[in-house]
Amino acid sequence: MRNLLALAAVALVVYTIFDVLRSDEAERFGVHKLIWLAFIVVLPVIGSVAWLVLRQMARSRSAGPARSPGAAAPAPDDDPEFLWRLEQQRRRADREQSREHPDEPRPES
């Protein structure tokens, strides 16, 4: 069991080292690669976990509110602008109908 934990820690450190080497400056918050690498080597588990958390924060911050490619489009009834245009069309249609048939009672909203 102890060997398995040691192997997992080594795998985590190796993964984060390669991840730091492939990262860009925005993901590193402007910190030089060698500083991150030293932090990961000196404090392997803490440095690796810190890198993974901060990198994820940087990636989610840079992604912004944009949808991921696989995400579904929002439903039209969730879009206030769509609902407003739909209401305007309905009112326009009611006005045109009342002009064509003035004796018929209009439905109440």
C-alpha positions as CSV (number, residue, x, y, z in Angstrom):
1,M,0.0,0.0,0.0
2,R,2.8,2.4,0.8
3,N,4.4,1.7,-2.5
4,L,1.2,2.5,-4.3
5,L,0.9,5.9,-2.6
6,A,4.6,6.6,-3.4
7,L,3.9,5.6,-7.0
8,A,0.8,7.9,-7.2
9,A,2.8,10.8,-5.8
10,V,5.6,10.3,-8.3
11,A,3.0,10.1,-11.1
12,L,1.4,13.3,-9.9
13,V,4.7,15.1,-9.8
14,V,5.7,13.9,-13.2
15,Y,2.4,15.0,-14.7
16,T,2.5,18.4,-13.1
17,I,6.1,19.0,-14.3
18,F,5.1,18.3,-17.9
19,D,2.0,20.3,-17.5
20,V,4.0,23.3,-16.2
21,L,6.4,23.0,-19.1
22,R,3.5,23.0,-21.6
23,S,1.6,25.9,-20.0
24,D,1.5,29.5,-21.1
25,E,2.1,32.5,-19.0
26,A,-1.6,33.3,-18.3
27,E,-2.0,29.8,-16.7
28,R,1.1,30.4,-14.5
29,F,-0.3,33.8,-13.4
30,G,3.0,35.3,-14.7
31,V,5.3,33.2,-12.6
32,H,8.3,31.8,-14.4
33,K,8.3,28.1,-15.2
34,L,11.4,27.4,-13.2
35,I,9.8,28.8,-10.0
36,W,6.8,26.5,-10.4
37,L,9.1,23.5,-11.1
38,A,11.2,24.3,-8.0
39,F,8.0,24.6,-5.9
40,I,6.8,21.2,-7.2
41,V,10.1,19.5,-6.7
42,V,10.7,20.9,-3.1
43,L,7.1,20.3,-2.0
44,P,5.9,17.5,-4.3
45,V,2.3,16.9,-3.2
46,I,1.5,20.4,-2.1
47,G,3.2,22.0,-5.1
48,S,1.4,19.6,-7.5
49,V,-2.0,20.2,-6.0
50,A,-1.5,23.9,-5.9
51,W,-0.4,23.9,-9.5
52,L,-3.5,21.9,-10.6
53,V,-5.9,24.1,-8.6
54,L,-4.4,27.4,-9.8
55,R,-4.1,26.3,-13.4
56,Q,-7.8,25.2,-13.4
57,M,-8.8,28.6,-12.0
58,A,-6.8,30.4,-14.7
59,R,-8.4,28.3,-17.5
60,S,-11.9,28.8,-16.2
61,R,-11.2,32.5,-15.8
62,S,-9.9,32.9,-19.4
63,A,-12.7,30.8,-20.8
64,G,-15.3,33.2,-19.5
65,P,-19.0,32.7,-20.0
66,A,-18.6,31.1,-23.4
67,R,-20.2,27.7,-23.8
68,S,-18.1,24.7,-24.4
69,P,-18.4,23.1,-27.9
70,G,-20.5,20.2,-26.6
71,A,-22.9,22.2,-24.6
72,A,-26.5,22.6,-25.7
73,A,-27.9,25.9,-26.7
74,P,-30.2,27.5,-24.1
75,A,-33.9,27.1,-24.6
76,P,-35.7,30.0,-26.2
77,D,-37.9,30.5,-23.2
78,D,-34.8,31.2,-21.2
79,D,-33.9,34.2,-23.4
80,P,-35.6,37.4,-22.3
81,E,-35.0,39.1,-25.7
82,F,-36.7,36.2,-27.5
83,L,-39.7,36.4,-25.1
84,W,-40.0,40.2,-25.6
85,R,-40.0,39.8,-29.4
86,L,-42.6,37.0,-29.2
87,E,-44.8,39.2,-27.1
88,Q,-44.4,42.1,-29.6
89,Q,-45.4,39.8,-32.4
90,R,-48.5,38.6,-30.5
91,R,-49.6,42.2,-29.8
92,R,-49.1,43.1,-33.4
93,A,-51.2,40.2,-34.5
94,D,-54.0,41.1,-32.0
95,R,-54.1,44.7,-33.3
96,E,-54.3,43.5,-36.9
97,Q,-57.0,41.1,-36.1
98,S,-59.0,43.8,-34.2
99,R,-58.7,46.0,-37.3
100,E,-60.0,43.3,-39.6
101,H,-62.9,42.3,-37.2
102,P,-63.9,45.2,-35.0
103,D,-67.1,43.6,-33.6
104,E,-65.4,40.5,-32.2
105,P,-64.3,40.8,-28.5
106,R,-60.6,40.7,-28.0
107,P,-59.2,38.0,-25.6
108,E,-58.0,39.4,-22.3
109,S,-54.3,38.9,-21.4
